[in-house]
Amino acid sequence: MTYQNNIYLDTHILVWLYQSKTSQLSKGVVEKLENINNQFLVSPMVILELEFLYEIGRINASAGQIFQHIKEVLELKICQKSWLDVVNLANQLKFTRDPFDRLIVANAMLNDNVLISKDNKISEFYKRCFW
């Protein structure tokens, strides 16, 4: 299948999808998730953040379990962009001190892709952030 749009998902979106909390998602996000022309991706940093959340007990499933589940539902893929390019761009982003957010946003920004996130700080900074 050829996809028209690459859409990146933020960490909390994966958690809500895994927990079947689709009521947390906006109508627009649900429409994007149901659009078969979209390819869904995550930054490798999302996988690391999920594992951190699991280790500190904030979520009850490992990054691998969450990714595998969402992969089956949405054909989710881990982005394969150059990590050095992502880090170099993240170094220029001064909107937050959170390294997870800076790298997740940089990953989407690198090719001007949409990032689905409910994070207000991200949406104020990155104009291609969708909620």
C-alpha positions in Angstrom: 0.0 0.0 0.0 1.2 3.5 -0.8 0.5 6.0 1.9 -0.1 9.7 1.2 0.7 11.1 4.7 3.2 10.2 7.4 1.7 11.0 10.8 3.7 10.8 14.0 2.0 9.8 17.3 3.1 11.2 20.6 3.6 9.0 23.7 0.3 9.6 25.4 -1.6 8.8 22.2 -0.1 5.3 22.1 -0.9 4.8 25.8 -4.6 5.8 25.3 -4.9 3.6 22.2 -3.4 0.7 24.1 -5.8 1.3 27.0 -8.7 1.6 24.6 -9.4 5.1 25.9 -10.4 6.4 22.5 -12.8 8.8 24.3 -9.7 10.8 25.2 -9.1 11.4 21.5 -10.6 14.3 19.6 -12.9 13.6 16.7 -10.3 14.9 14.3 -7.7 12.5 15.7 -10.0 9.6 15.4 -10.7 10.5 11.7 -7.0 10.6 11.0 -6.5 7.3 12.7 -9.2 5.7 10.6 -7.9 7.1 7.3 -6.2 4.3 5.4 -4.1 6.8 3.4 -2.1 7.6 6.6 1.1 5.9 7.6 1.5 6.1 11.4 5.0 6.4 12.9 6.6 7.0 16.2 10.0 8.5 17.1 12.3 5.9 18.7 12.2 8.4 21.7 8.5 7.5 22.2 9.6 3.9 22.7 12.1 4.9 25.3 9.6 7.2 27.1 7.1 4.4 27.2 9.6 2.1 28.9 10.5 4.9 31.4 6.8 5.3 32.2 6.5 1.5 32.7 9.6 1.4 34.9 8.3 4.1 37.3 4.8 2.5 37.4 2.9 5.1 35.5 1.7 2.6 33.0 1.2 -1.2 33.4 2.6 -2.4 30.1 6.1 -2.3 28.6 7.0 -0.3 25.6 7.3 -3.5 23.6 3.8 -4.7 24.6 2.3 -1.3 23.7 4.1 -1.0 20.4 3.3 -4.5 19.3 -0.4 -4.0 20.1 -0.6 -0.7 18.2 1.5 -2.1 15.4 -1.2 -4.7 14.8 -4.0 -2.2 14.9 -2.6 0.7 12.9 0.4 -0.9 11.1 2.5 1.5 13.3 6.2 1.8 12.4 9.2 3.2 14.2 10.7 6.1 12.2 13.9 5.3 10.5 15.2 8.9 10.0 18.8 9.6 10.8 19.0 9.8 14.6 21.9 12.3 14.2 19.7 14.6 12.0 16.9 14.4 14.6 19.3 15.2 17.5 20.8 18.1 15.6 17.4 19.6 15.0 16.3 18.9 18.6 19.4 20.8 19.8 17.9 23.9 18.1 14.5 23.6 19.7 14.3 25.7 22.9 10.6 25.5 23.6 11.1 23.0 26.5 13.8 21.4 28.6 12.1 18.0 28.2 14.4 15.9 26.1 11.6 13.5 25.2 9.4 16.2 23.8 12.3 17.9 21.9 13.3 14.7 20.2 9.7 13.6 19.4 8.9 17.0 17.9 12.2 17.1 16.0 11.5 13.7 14.5 8.2 15.0 13.1 9.6 18.4 12.1 12.4 16.9 10.0 10.2 16.4 7.0 7.4 18.8 8.1 5.1 15.9 9.1 2.0 16.1 11.3 2.4 15.1 14.9 -0.7 14.1 16.9 -0.3 15.3 20.4 -2.5 16.8 23.1 0.4 18.6 24.7 -0.3 22.3 24.8 3.4 23.3 24.9 4.1 21.2 21.8 1.0 22.5 19.9 2.0 26.1 20.7 5.5 25.6 19.3 4.9 23.2 16.4 2.3 24.4 13.9 1.9 20.9 12.4 0.9 19.5 15.7 -2.7 18.3 15.4 -5.3 17.7 18.1 
